[in-house]
Amino acid sequence: MGKRVLIVDDAAFMRMMIKDILSKNGYEVVAEAPNGVVAVDLYKEHQPDVVTMDITMPEMDGINAVRAIKEFDSAANVIMCSAMGQQGMVMEAIQAGARDFIVKPFQQDRVLQALSKALGA
């Protein structure tokens, strides 16, 4: 069975892109969230192996969502997804407990590399 993934992004198009990459490469997308509030609830419900987390979202941004998820599960594997020019926020996310980050637009090889690294594969 493939590793279970929660995809978090406020843009449905971005979620679809990541889901497509992951599904084709043996990952199982267990849930998708449009913001950090929903992401935290879905994490608790599904306890996925890894999370791809957008940084900039309404209601609760990715950094606060990482903090909330890590509070619930200190072993959580979260990979941040950022647009170009968000390096400061990426550093803050890493300090909050994110394992790695990938930059949009997504490149399949980089996405897969980040996931396998976060999962220690």
N, C-alpha and C positions, 0 to 999 in steps of 0.2 A: 504493500500500500504506500502511496506517495506521501510525502510530508505535507502537513496541513497548514494552509496559509490564510491569514486574514488580510484583505486588501483595504486600505483606508485612503480615500482621496475624494475631495468634494466634486471633482469632475468625472462624470460617468464615463466619458471617453477615455480618460487615463486609467480608470479601473479596468475597463475593457481591454486596453492594450496590455496591461500587466497580466491580467487573467489569461489572455491569449498566449503570452509567452510561457507562463507557468504551466498551464494545462497541457501544452504541447510537449513539455519537458518533464512530465511525471509528477507534478505537484497537484495537490487537491485544494482548490479554493473553497474553504468552508463557509466564508461569509465576506460581505463587503459593507463598508461603512462610509457615509458621506461626510462625517465630522468626528471629532475626538470623543464627544459624549457617547455617541452610538458605538464607536470603536471600543471604548472601555467596557461597555455592557456586553458587546459581542465577544470580547476577549474572555471575560469571565464565564460566559455561556459555553464557548467552544474550546477554550484553552488551546489555541493553535500552536504549531511548532515554531512558526515565525510570522511576523507582521511586517507588511510594507506600509509605511506611514508618511503621508504627505505632511509638509511642515505648515503651510498656510491654508487654514480652513476656518469656516465660520463656527461659532458656538464654543469650540475648544480647539486650540491649535495643536499641532503634532507634538510640540515640546511638552505641553501640559498633559497630553494624552500619554506620552511615554512615561512621565513621572507617575501618573495614576496607575498605569499597567504594571510598572516596576514595583509600586507599593503593594499591589495585589499579588504579584508573582516576581520575585527578585531574579528569577532565572529566565525571564521572558527575553526572546530574541526579536528585537525590533530594528528594522532597516529604514532609515529616513529617505524620503524622495524629495529632492529639492530642485527648484529652477536655478538657472545660472544666477550668480550674484547673491546667493543666500548663505555664503560661507559662515558668517557670524552666527546665524541661526543653527547651522549644521553643528558648529562647535558646541553650542549650548545644548543641542539635542544629544550629542555624544556624552557630554558631561551628565546629562539627565539619565543616561543609561542605554542609549541606542548603540548598536553594535557596529553599524556601517552606514554608508549613505550612497545613493545612486542619484545621478543627475538627469533631469528631463531635457530633451526627449530621450526616452529609454532605449538603450542598446541591449539587445537580447543577451549577448555574452556577459556584459557587465552585471545585468540583473541576476543571471544564474550564478555568476562568480560570487556576488555579494551574499546570495542565499546559502550557497554551499559553505562559504566561510563562516557565516553566522551560525550555521547548524553544525559546524565542526566537521564537515564531510571532507 
